[in-house]
Amino acid sequence: MSKNRDSAGRSSDSAVLAYRKIPLTTFNDFGLAEPILRALVEENYTTPTPIQAQTIPIVLTGKDVIGIAQTGTGKTASFALPILNHIFTKRLRPERKSCRVLVLSPTRELSGQIADSFRAYGRHMKPLAIELAIGGVPINRQIRGVAHGVEVLVATPGRLLDLVHQRAITLNQVEILVLDEADRMLDMGFINDIRKVVAMLRKERQTLFFSATMPGEITKLADSMLTNPEKVAVTPQASTVDRIEQRVILTEKSAKNDLLVETLKTETTDRVLVFTRTKHGADKVVRHLQKCGFGAEAIHGNKSQNQRERVLADFRSGKLRILIATDIAARGIDVDGVSHVVNYDLPNIPESYVHRIGRTARAGRDGVAISFCDHEEAAFLRDIQRMIRITIPSIDKRTGIRPAARPADHHQASNRPNRGRGAAGNNGGNGGNRNGGNNRNGGGNRNGSNQGRTSNRGSQGGNPPIPRAESTPGEPNSIGSVTFLQRGGNRTPRAS
């Protein structure tokens, strides 16, 4: 694409200014191709949203764009429509194993929704090859999908690099690069992958950069990728939607499950989206709600792609009314009918709070955001209120008793009398020395005297270890702390 120039070779800045002087109240005002307009009529699109009204004219001129917009503002159409118009007006057959447009997004769900939007808006453009490259599904079908070349490739960074490393695709023919949800990619640790991808692209390209927030690292990334970009911001950065009724309930951590049940029973809800900090926590909430008779499912990085797609489809259709999610997985949730967002765990990143509650009050509706806050999350609440510049009304349901500190299981065990059985249970005497006979490799191990057998009672008073699920980048598991014990003398400390 010829960048920043009109047909006479002049800078496109004048074209941008001309667009800004014209009130754009319908999609017909943009000058989009007829097949695209026909699809928009079928999608019941009538009036452009603010992000669309500002972004589409700029993208049509070929300029780079930085768009600051939250999810649910119509952001996808703001770049998909002008990109499809470019493809329609500049018909070229893609080279084998290449793409003309590359769209990068952080999650499978968001990538799938972007690809679906391109297909919907371009349904009357033939031929139009759109391919989705995401993890969690076999790569072979994706390799076949890009083998003959595609107009649009929507991908997550990791799977795209997998395709590149297998020589299934080259990126030197990309005319337009779209980076969506850039701030979330930073949170998930994808920035280095993005830099690798950008290094493979040709310099003469158009780059569209979208982010809900612009922290310093994201600003540096944008500066390295874009050339004289136009900046579009449809709402104040990190602001919350006025139509959302926000509330905080102060509570103990142990009371959150019962408080969630009480909230679901007393609130008039349509669809409810509940956020937890960890994948393990999301599964625990689901089990408790199901035990109490509520239909609930979880979506997070440990679920297979088929499971995630099924749960999202049920949530969109209304078959599923309660969805438990982590921040990362929720980036792909674009459902208009969410009446309530519940922060079961407050996020430790203030911007994530804005992302979360932005899932409600869509399409002109009102919404409710309820946050549970225990004493350990008080600092998170202060940071959130400082960022959004309001004090959220709160209700205090605490009992006034803080939870006692968790006892150190190993110290507890060391003060108990020996309860071993026979040689395997004899721990070499009392007073906390639990080693059998001359075996000095104890460190908390209850091995018997040269018997090579271990008593199963060695962890009395402690909790069995929780299996550690494989983590997804940016999405923490609930992992206990590691305790080190010094057992007298000069013995080497060992991890419990």
Secondary structure, DSSP 8 states (H G I E B T S, - for coil): ---SB-TTS-BTHHHHHHHHHS---SGGGGT--HHHHHHHHHTT--S--HHHHHHHHHHHTT--EEEE--TTSSHHHHHHHHHHHHHHHS-----TT-EEEEEE-SSHHHHHHHHHHHHHHTTTSSS--EEEE-TTS-HHHHHHHHTT-EEEEEE-HHHHHHHHHTTS---TT-SEEEE-SHHHHHHTT-HHHHHHHHHTS-SS-EEEEEES---HHHHHHHHHH-SS-EEEESS-TT---TTEEEEEEE--GGGHHHHHHHHHHHS--SEEEEE-SSHHHHHHHHHHHHHTT--EEEESTTS-HHHHHHHHHHHHHTS--EEEE-HHHHTT---TTEEEEEESS--SSHHHHHHHHTTSS-TT--EEEEEEE-GGGHHHHHHHHHHHTS---EEE---S--------HHHHHHTS-----HHHH--SSSTT----TT----TT--B-TTT--B-TTTTTTS---------BTTB--------EE--STT---EE-
